[in-house]
Amino acid sequence: MSLPFITSLRSYTRATFTSDLLSGIIVGIVALPLAIAFGIASGVTPEQGIITAIVAGLAISLFGGTKVQIGGPTGAFIVIIAGIIEQYGMQGLIVATLLAGVLLIMLGLFRLGTIIKYIPYPIVVGFTSGIALTIFTTQVKDLLGLTVDGGVPADFIGKWVCYVRHITTIDAASAVVGIGSVALIALWPQIARVRYTGGRLSALTKLPGSLVAIIVTTVGVLVLKHYGLATSVATIGDRFSISAALPAPEVPAMSWSIVRSLFAPAVTIAVLGAIESLLSATVADGVTGDRHDSNQELIGQGIANLLTPLFGGIPATGAIARTMTNINNGGRTPVAGIVHAVVLLLIFLLLMPYAQYIPMACLAGVLVVVSYNMSGWRTFRQLLKNPKSDISVLLITFLLTVVFDLTVAIEVGLMLACLLCMRRMAETTQVSVLTDEIDPEQEVDFASTNLEHFKIPDGCEVYEINGPFFFGIANRFEEIMGRMGRRPRVRIIRMRRVPFIDSTGMHNLQNLITMSHQQGIHVILSGVTDKVHDVLLRNDFEQLVGSADILPHINLALDRAHQVLANPSTATHSA
């Protein structure tokens, strides 16, 4: 493994630095409102959101496996973080994040960076869309300025019941700020494309719509409040005490009981962090033509999640939107990510006190747009046209994410996907029965060159397995044998196209052979590959079948069948 940060510096130029510097400044500005919004939505302070972006952004750029990845807090973690804080408190979140960091580093060290390839796409889309809907649901209260006595329920259905009951408490000023922020963010790309007389695009296109919305609404609300208007619009300062001081690193108290109780949330954080970061790196590769080191990327993500909680931060991962912003603005090395972290640090130290004037309705509007972009509703709709098994995985993962939580959704989704995959594999494994003849011209594994058709002798049947030999195959044998309506004296099981056999398949094969012997049927195994043959030997199949009845080619198996039929005394394993 090699660090892209080190390799990038070997051929670094002044022009590259200029490009990275400008991109890092832009990405830092883009990341500011998102870090604040993600922090508050997760149940922590705005400072903790920005500190996460600073520390994680720096660590991921220094130790990650891709040149252009921008790391920090993301919307996908909002629901998980809020749930952990509600159940275990802030100290519990810190411990869970530290454990997740260790798990991510272990995944990288054990070279499991290709883990993303084994996560079915319907699961990824299902829980991502589910998280998006959940984020939107959590922002309705602030978006509309609802007054809810006793707080909003934690569960999805309870939230919407609460919103319906309190719909008459909408604050008009807050709703205008919230909905107006959504409209401004959505329309900003078109508004900003104002051309100078020279025909160049305005520099305003470089500003993110979320930052513009925060500036416009904050100034607007301040002016209105000065004249005694819009006094009901809540701001960050109404809920949080803003500080611009960097906290000293602090290691939380840990014990085995704490680690054990928080291991499941830590696994969820690690899995989601791995999926998001590797997806972001893969998307970046497609745009830049580069190739990331997935194992090093996981190690970098792990280091980031070990460092951020020490400063009171929250879980972090690679952010696709910020990474693409970095690429689109010319960032090509990890220096851009480092600059982005430095910019956020300077903003934190110099401008953080002014964050108290930002309207909560505006931040809710920012997160509503984030949830819309995150929902991937077009992809969701497209997947609904796929096979029913994929639709089932998609909908179940989506509903479990929304109604219960992401941990349950991932666990059940993966289990269901595995079961469906195994069923598909079982369906692709074909068992055919030959009782007449075999054409050597259609074979590639004959030991002889005789082009005469090999006739299957009377009293012999050839069962050919085409595909993996695991659970369900023995039952298929029984069904086929039942349909045959007669019992042969010799049964040849041809396994030339069996790439592997697992423990369940081994057990089923043993049962099949034992049952055949009890029925007076001699069993011969033909075309056994070296890999499968080694497995059979380790499981003492020579004692069950006999070495003379485990043969490499079908013509040898047919010769052996002729011998057994002509002289039954040679059938050492017949009943």
N, C-alpha and C positions, 0 to 999 in steps of 0.2 A: 504494500500500500504506500502511496506517495501523497503528500499534501499539495493540492492545487495552489495554495497560497505560496509555497516555496518554489514550485516549478514555474509559476507565472512570473516570478521576479527575475528569473534567469535571462529572459529576453525582454525585460520591461523597458519602455521608452517614455520620453516626455509626452508624446502625443497620447499614448495609452493612459498615462496618469491624468492628463487633462480631461479625457473622456470619462474615466472612472470618477474623477472628482465631481464633475457636473452631474453625472448620473447619481452618485451617492447623495449629493445635496437634494436633488429632486425626490429620490426615494425616501430620504429622511423626512422631508416635508409631507410626503404621502403617508408615511407610517405614523406620523404624530396623531392625527385624529382617530385613526384606527386603534392605536395602542390605548388611548384614553377610553374609547368606546368599549373595546374588548375588556379592559380592566373593570370598568364599572358594571358591565353586563355580567361579568363572571362573579360579582359579589365582593370584589376587592376595591382598593382605591385607585384613582387615576394615576398616582405616582407609581404604584406597583405595575400597572400596565406599561408605562414608559420605561421603567427600570428593566422589565422583562425584555422589551425591544432592544434596549441598549446592550445589556449583558449577553443575551442570547444571540443578537445580531452580530456582535463582535466575535463570540466563540464559534458560531457556525461558519463565519467567513474565514476564521483562522484555522479551524480544525476539520471543516466539512470536506466532502468529496466532490464538490462541483465548484466551478469558478464564479458562477453568477448567482448562486442561491442567496436569497435574503430571508433571514429567519426572524422570528418574533412570535408574539401571541397571535392566535388565529381564531376565527369564528367557530371552528369545529370544536374547540376546547371549552367554549362558554358553558354548555350544558353540563359537561363532565365536572368542570371546576366548581360550578355553583352547587351541584349535587354533593360533591365531596366536602365542601365547606359547611353545607347545611347539616351533614351527618357527622363529620369528624372535626370541624373547625379549621381555622387557618393552619394550626400546627399539623393537623392531619394531612392537609394539602401539601405542605412542605415536605413531609416524610414521603408521601406517595410520589411526589415529583422526583425526589432524590432516588427512590427505588426505581422509578421509570428510567432515570438516567443510567443507572447501573445496568438495567436490562437492555437498553439500547446499545450500550458499549459492548455487552456480551454478545448481542446479535451480530455486531460488526466484527468482533474478534473471532467468532466462530464462523465467519464468512457466510452469514445468512442474509446478505443484502439483497438477494434475489427473491426475498419473501413476498414482495409485491406481486410477483408473477403467479403466486398460488392463492391470492385472494380473488375470488370470482368477481367479475365486474358488476353484476347485479347487486352484490352485497355493498360494494363501494358506493354505487349510485343510491342504493336504498338508504343507507345510514347518512349519507351526505345530504340527501333531500330531506330526510327526517330531521336532521339537526337544523337545517335551514328553516323549516316550518316551526320548530321549537323556538329558535331565536326570534323569529317574527312574533310569535305568541308572547314571549316575555317582554316585548317592547310596546305592546298595545297600550298599556296603562300610561307610560310616559309620553307616547306619541300623541295621545288624545287628552292628556292631563286629567285622567279619571281620578276621582276621590274615592278611595277604597278604605273603609275602616277595618282595622285588624289585619291588613296585609292581603296580598294575593296568594291563593293556594299554590302549592308547589307543583301539583300534577297538571297535565295538559288539559284534560276535560274540566277540572275544577277551575282553571284560569278562565276558560271561555264562559263557563256558567257565571263566574264572578263578573266578567266584563258585561255580559248581557244584563245582569241585575243592576249594574251601576252605570249603564249607558247614559242615563239622564244627568250624570254628574260631569259630563264632558266640559272641559274648560276651553272656551272658544279661542282664546289667545294662544294657548299651548297647542291646540290642534292646528291652528294656522301656521305656527312655527314648525311643527313636526311635518305636516303634509307639504308645506312650502319647501322645507329642506329636501324632502324626497324629490319633489319636482325640480328643484334647482340642480341637484346632483345628477338627475337623469338627463336634464336638458343642457347642462353645462358644456359638454363637448361641442354642441351646435352653437351655443351662445359665444363660446370662446373663439370660434373660427372667424374672427373679424380680420379682414385683410387691410394691411397698410396700402398706401398708394403704390408702393413698389411691388406689391403682389405677394409679399411674404406673410405667412401666418403669424398671428399675434403671439407674443410670448405667453399670453394667458393660457394657451393650450397646455403649457407645462404644469399649470397648477391643477391639483386634483379637485374634483367637484366637492368632495367631502370637506376639504379645508376651506374652500370658498363659502360653502354653506355655513360652516362654523363662524367664520369671520363676519359674514353678512348678518346672520341671525343674532350673534352676540352683540354687535354694534347696534343693530336695530332694537333689540330688547333693552339695552342700556339706555338708549335715547328715549324710548317710550316710558321706561320706569322713571327717568328724570322728570318727565312731565306728568307723572302720576298715572300712566297707562300701563297695561300689561303687567301689573304688579303680581298677578297670580301665576306667572310663568316661573317654574322652579328652575334653579341653576345648580351647577355642581357645588358651588359654595354653600348652598342651602342644605346639602347632605354630607359634605366632606370638608375637613380642615386641610387645606392645601399647604404642602411644604415642598421646598426646593432643595432640601438637604439629602444627600446620599446616605443611606443607612449603612452602618458598619456590618460586615458579614457576621452571621451568627449560625452556629451549628445547633440544630434542634436536639432535644433529648430523645433518645431512641431506646427501645427495648424489644425483645423478641415478640412479646404480645402485640405491641404496636405494629411491628413489621408484618406480622401474620394477619392482623385485621385489615391492613391497608394494601396487602399484596394484590388483591383483585383489582382495586382501582388503579394501582400502579401498572398492571398489565394492560388495562384499557388505555391508559395514557401512552404507554410505550407502543402498543399496536397502532393506535391512531397517529402518533407522531411518526412512526416508520412509514405508514401508508402515505400520509400527506407529504412528507419530505421527499420520498422516492418518486411519488407522482410528479411533484414540482420539478425535481431534477430531470425526470424523463421528458416532461414538456419542454424544459429549457434546452435539453439536448436536441430536440426536434427543431428548435428555432435557430440555435447557434451552430449546429453541426458538430458540436463537441461530444465527448463521452464521459459521463461521470463515474466515479468509483463508489458504488453503492455501499460497500462495506465501510469505507472511510466516512461516507456521509452519515451512516448510522452512529459511528463513533463520535463524529462531530456533534450530532444531535444529542447524544448521551452526555457529552461534556457540557453542552449548553444547559441541559436540564439538571446537571449536578451543581452548576454555578448559580443559576438564577434563583433557586429557593434560598440560598445562603444570604441573598440580599433582599429577601421577602418577595421575590418574583413568582410568577405562575408558569405552568408548562408552556413550552414553545416548540415550534417546528418550522419547516420551510413553508413560506407563504407564496402560493402560485401567483397571485395578483401583483405583489410587490416584486417578485422575481421577474415577471414579465415587464413591469415598469422599468426595472433596472436594465433589462436587455434592450428594450425599445428606446432607451435614452442613452445608449452607448456603453453601458457597463460591460466589461469583458473579463475582469479579474476580481478576485476577492477583495482587492483594495476598495472597490465601490461599496461593498458591504461594510467595510471598516469605516469608510467616510460616513455612510448612513448612520452608523452607531454614534460616531462623534458628533454629527449634526444633532441627533436626538439628545445627546448629553448636554450640549450647549444650550439647546432650547429648554431642557429641564432645569438647568442651573440659572438661566437668565429670565425666562418667560413663564415659568410654571405658576407663579402666583396669579397670573391673569386668567388661568384656566378656570378659576372659580366663577367667572361670569358667563361661561358657556351654558346655554339652556339645555336642560335634560331632554326636552322634546326634540332638539336638533340632533343630539347623539342618538336618540331613538330612531330618527329618520335615517341617519348614517347606517345604523345596523339593519334597518328594513331593506335598504338597498343592498347591503352585504348579503343578507339572507336571500334576496331575489337572485343575485348573481351566483350564489352558492347552490341554489336549488337544482340547477340543471334540468329544468322541467322539460326542455326539448328532448334531452337524452332519455329522461324518465318515460316520456310518451313513446319514444322510439322503441324502448325495451319492451313495452307492452305489446308489441307486435311479434315478439320472439316466442320460442316454444314455451309451453305452459309451465315447465319446471323452472325456467328462468324467471317467469312472471311471478311464480309462487315465492321464490327466494327474494325477489325485489320487493314485493308487497309486504311480506312477513317482516323483513328487515326494516322497512320503512315504518310500518305500524308499531313494531316493538320499540323502535327508537323514539317515536312520538309518545306512545302511551306509557311505556315503562322507562327504560334508559338505554344508553348506548352499549353498556356492558352486556346486558341481556340480548340486545339485538345482534351484536357481533357473535356472541356464543351460539345462539340459536341459528343465526344465518349461516355460520360456518358449518355447524352440525348438519343442517338441512342440505347445504350445498354438497357436503361430503357424501351424504346418503344418496342424493340424486346422482352424483358422479359415479358412485359404486353401482347404482342401478343401471346407469347407462353402459358402464363397462360390462356388466353382466349381460345386458341385452346385445352388446356387440360380439360377445363370445358365442360362436356358432358351433353346434354339434351336429354333424351329418353322419349318416349310416350308409355303408356300402356293403352289399351282399352279393354282387355279381362279378365285377372286374375293375381293375385299375389300369389306366392308360399311361405307360411310362413316358410317352411323348409330352405329357402334361406335368411331368415330375422333374425336379431338379436335384433330388437327393438320392437317386438310385445308385447302388454300389456296382451294378452291372450295366452293360450297354445293350442288352438284349431288348429289341424293340417290340417283341411279342407282348401282346396284352397279358398282364398277370391276372389270371382268374382267381377269384376268391373261392376256396374249396367249400363244398357243402358242409354245413355244420359250423361255419366260421362267419363272424360279422366284424366289420371294421368300423370303429367309431372314431371320427376325426374331430379333434377340438381345434378351433381356430380362434385364438384370443387368450387373454389371461385366465388362469385356472384358479378361481377363488370361490367364495360362497355362492351357492345357487346352482353350481354345475352338476353336483350329484343329483339334485332334484330333477334337473333337466334330463339326465341319464335315465332316471326312473320313469319319467314321463314317456320318453322315446321307447324304452324297452317295453313299457306297458302297451304302447300302440303296436309294437312289432308282433305281439301275440304268440311268440314262440321263444324258446331258449336255445341259443347256440351251444355247441360244445366248446368252442374257443371264441374268446372275445379279444380283439386287438384294439387297444386304445392308442391312437396315433396322436403324438404330441409335438410334431415338428414345428407347429406355429403357435406354441405356447411360450411366450417370452418370459413368464415368471409364474411361480406358484407360491402362494402364501400359506400361513399356518392353517387357515380355515380350509383352503383348497386341499392341503395335505391331509387334513382330517377327513374331508369328504372322499378323497381318493382312497384312503385306507378303508373307509366304510364300504365303498363300492366294491373294492377287491375282495374284502372279507365276505360280503353278501354274495358275490359271484361264486366264490369257492364253496360257500354253503349250498349253493344251487347246483354244484357240480360243473361250473363253468371255469375253464382254464383261461387265465388273463395274461396277455402279452403287452408290454409297453413298447411302442415303436417311435423312432424319430426323436428321442429325448435329447434336447439340447444340453450342452455341457453345463450351463448354469443350473438348469432344472435337475440334471443328473446328479450334480453335487449335493443339491438339497435332498434328493431322494436317498442318497447314500448316507447322509448325516442322520436321516430319520429311519435307518435300518430297513429300507424297502427291499433290499436283497434277501432278507429273511422272510419277508412277506410274499414276494413275487418269485425271487430266485434270480441270480445273475444271468442265467441262460435266457430269461424272459424279459430282460431290459436291453433292447436292441436299437442300433442307430439308424437302420433303414427299413423301409416297408418290405422290400423283397426278402430281407433276412427274416422279418417277422412272419411273412407268408410261408417261407421254408420251414420255420419253426412250427407254424400251425399245421402244415402237412405232416410233419413228424409226429406231433401230438395226436392228430386224428388217426394216423396209421398205427401208432403204438401208444395207446393211452398210458401205459406203464411209465413213459418218460415224463408224464405230467406230474411233476413232483409236488405240486401244490394243489392239485385237484382234490375235491372233497371225496 
